[in-house]
Amino acid sequence: MQFSIVIYAAPYSAQAAESAYRFTSTLLDEGHSVYRLFFFSDGVHNLGKLAVSGQDEINLPQRWQDLIERHELDSVACVSSAIKRGIINSQEAQRYELDAVSIQDNSEIAGLGQLIDAVIQSDRVVSFG
């Protein structure tokens, strides 16, 4: 079965982002496929590469990145959510004359059309947050 996952929650504000991670990881371990991860609202913070976790804490953004790389997942941050929260790719940094890129390299920033495409292409869409 093909799933798309929508993550609305920031990595450390609630359990939802970690639940989404564990659900996605389990899906993949069970042989299902993930068409797209779509990070929306505060969920875009899961794709930031500038946050640092304590050594004794779970680094949820790093776990997401490892999962995305290991399974070559399509990972998208909503553009309006991302730029409002400082999650910026090189194109948006240039547009707004910023000198930093803060989104992980294996994720992209795109519009809600990517979410609509995910809904059309997936057997199930599961939201967290």
C-alpha positions in Angstrom: 0.0 0.0 0.0 1.2 3.5 -0.8 1.0 6.2 1.9 1.7 9.9 2.2 2.3 11.4 5.6 1.5 14.9 6.6 3.3 16.3 9.6 1.9 19.4 11.3 3.8 19.3 14.6 7.2 20.7 15.5 9.8 18.1 16.7 9.7 18.9 20.4 6.4 20.7 21.1 4.3 17.5 21.2 4.4 13.8 20.6 2.9 14.0 17.2 6.1 14.5 15.2 7.8 11.5 16.8 4.6 9.4 16.3 4.7 10.3 12.6 8.4 9.3 12.5 7.7 6.0 14.2 4.6 5.3 12.0 6.5 6.1 8.8 9.5 3.9 9.9 7.2 1.0 10.7 5.4 1.3 7.4 8.6 1.1 5.5 9.9 -1.8 7.6 6.6 -3.7 6.9 7.1 -3.3 3.1 4.7 -0.4 2.4 5.8 2.5 0.3 5.7 6.2 1.1 4.9 8.5 -1.8 5.6 11.7 0.0 6.3 13.3 3.4 4.7 16.7 3.5 5.7 19.0 6.4 3.2 21.7 7.1 2.7 24.5 9.6 5.1 24.0 12.6 6.0 20.6 11.2 8.5 22.3 8.9 10.8 22.6 11.9 11.5 18.8 11.5 13.5 19.7 8.3 15.7 22.4 9.8 19.4 21.8 9.9 20.5 24.5 12.3 18.9 23.2 15.6 21.1 21.3 18.0 19.8 18.7 20.5 21.5 17.8 23.8 23.6 14.7 23.9 21.0 12.9 26.1 18.0 13.9 23.9 16.5 12.4 20.8 17.5 14.4 17.7 14.2 14.0 15.9 15.1 16.2 12.9 18.3 14.0 12.4 16.2 10.9 12.6 13.9 12.2 9.9 16.9 13.0 7.7 18.4 9.6 8.2 15.0 8.0 7.3 14.6 10.2 4.2 18.1 9.4 3.0 18.0 5.7 3.8 14.7 5.2 1.9 15.1 7.9 -0.7 11.8 9.5 0.3 10.3 12.5 -1.3 10.3 15.2 1.5 8.5 18.5 1.0 8.1 21.5 3.3 5.2 23.8 2.5 6.6 27.1 1.2 4.4 29.5 3.1 4.9 27.6 6.4 8.7 27.2 5.8 9.6 30.8 5.0 7.5 32.2 7.9 9.5 29.9 10.3 12.9 30.5 8.9 13.2 27.2 7.0 14.8 28.5 3.8 16.4 26.9 0.7 18.9 28.6 -1.6 16.2 29.9 -3.9 14.2 31.5 -1.1 17.4 32.8 0.5 18.3 34.5 -2.7 14.8 35.9 -3.2 14.7 37.4 0.3 18.4 38.4 0.3 19.3 36.1 3.2 22.7 34.6 3.8 21.7 31.2 5.2 20.1 28.0 4.0 18.4 26.2 6.8 16.5 23.3 5.2 18.1 19.9 5.0 19.7 19.1 1.7 17.4 16.1 1.0 14.2 18.0 1.3 12.6 20.7 -0.9 10.3 23.6 -0.4 7.1 23.6 -2.6 3.5 24.6 -2.6 0.3 22.9 -1.7 0.1 21.4 -5.2 2.6 18.8 -3.9 0.1 17.8 -1.1 -2.7 17.5 -3.6 -0.5 15.3 -5.8 0.3 13.2 -2.8 -3.4 12.7 -2.0 -4.2 11.7 -5.6 -1.2 9.3 -5.8 -1.6 7.6 -2.4 -3.8 4.8 -1.2 -3.9 6.5 2.3 -2.9 9.9 3.6 -2.2 10.0 7.4 -1.8 13.3 9.2 0.0 13.9 12.5 -0.3 17.0 14.6 
